[in-house]
Amino acid sequence: MGVKHWMIVALLALAAAAHAGPTVESWQTSRGTKVMFVNAPDLPMVDVRVVLDAGSARDGDLAGLAGFTSAMLTEGAGEWDADDLALRLEERAIQLGSGSLRDMAWVNLRSLIEPEVLEVALDSAAAVLAEPRFDADALERVRQQMQIAVRRSLQSPSTVAKQRFFQTLYADHPYAHPPSGTEASLAAISRDDLERFHRRYYAAANAVVAIVGAVDRQTAEDIAERVTRRLPVGQHAPALPAPPAVSGSELRESFPSTQTHIYVGQSGMARHDPDYFPLYVGNHVLGGGSLVSTLGEEVRNKRGLSYSVYSYFSPMRVQGPFLMVAQTKNEQADEALQVMRETLLRFVEQGPSEKELEAAKQNLIGGFPLRIASNGKIVTYLAMMGFYDYPLDWLDTLPGKLAAVNVAQVRDAFARRINAPGGIAVIVGGSG
């Protein structure tokens, strides 16, 4: 390696050291809930995020059950119906919300640290987590809202293509069905189903609390206890099964649109994958850097075959997908798909150049401070770290691990892990 290369490596190492993350503390509540805490004294506020292993992977036979349960949390809890709860929060500028994905569900809280306000915020959050009312009128309103959202989403060829891809890749695995459910599955969900799901998965042993704000350790301990004290101790959700082995296939579906959406991919990686960093950094060269990526150059810039093209890994509790995605004119779909596959094959065989990899690492490391530039962003990272059992220094060591990736590691990881140009291809558009 030349002097120039070693200078770049040294600069990346210095940049990584300069971008160290915040100091993270961790402990367990008296009821067994993991807590992640960062003291951030600059603003008189506190952000709290409670995550639970209660995402759509736990839906069972009722697709959308986790999302429905999550959506109902803030529609009345404890002694307050939906209107009373909303007014109680609004009067004090308290932000309280909920959501869910395939792996997790969450409740977010943001409040001033003024004692009278924080008291109301914590009491409300504790009720939302442990005592949702599932009132009949709110339940039917949310059901209709979710069904309308499903109908609207299916008017998008991109949504249809992504759903077909997940169904094909994951077959009968819990990741296969859409987290938002279907109109039919949402219609079939009863109040008893919601209560049963909440009783099983909204438990102290199945939760992680992340706290970031202008509070000391003792106050953070009190916050964590207050928010989770009404939850049953319960048990952690069981481990998810490994995804099935699925051979390459091609699915084409007609859709009344002038544009075709292409999803090409395969099983990717889980959160603790030993190839995580080589795959992550390598993908930034391949398609994660958008228009300046290899896919962007070959598909869009050189040939004008796509309005947008990109690739990504989506690591989850078990193997999430690796995907290449493109949007193109109907008449160009076959050519775009071919170029995407050829580009992936060439990347797997040759890997990135030294120059491309160094540029990718500089971009990722240089952008790192923006990812933790607010308390809200930090608390999201903390919750993720606690949920997936990452070490407390994960944010500190992340830039250094990115800087340490080399071309040989990327080539090796992609050669072993990515089956090019095979995998699953889903093409949804007017030319189907």
Protein Blocks (a to p, Z undefined) as FASTA:
>chain_A
ZZklmmmmmmmmmmmmmmcccdddddddfkopacdddddfkbccddddddddfbfklnmm
mghklmmmmmmmmnoghjbcfklmmmmmmmnopacdddddfkbccddddddfbfklmmmm
mmmmmmmmmmcgkiaklmmmmmmmmmmmmmmmmmpmklmmmmmmmmmmnomafklpcfkl
pfklmmmpcfklmmmmmmmmmcfklcccddddjddfklmmmmmmmmmmmpcfbjaddddd
ddddddddddddddddfbdcddddddfbdfklcklmmmmmmmmmmmmnommmmklmmmmm
mnopafbdcddddddfbdcdddddddddfklmmmmmmmmmmmmmmmmmnopafklmmmmm
mmmmmmmmmmmmbfklmmmmmmmmmmnopafklmmmmmmmmmmpcfklmmmmmmmmmccf
ebjdddddfkZZ
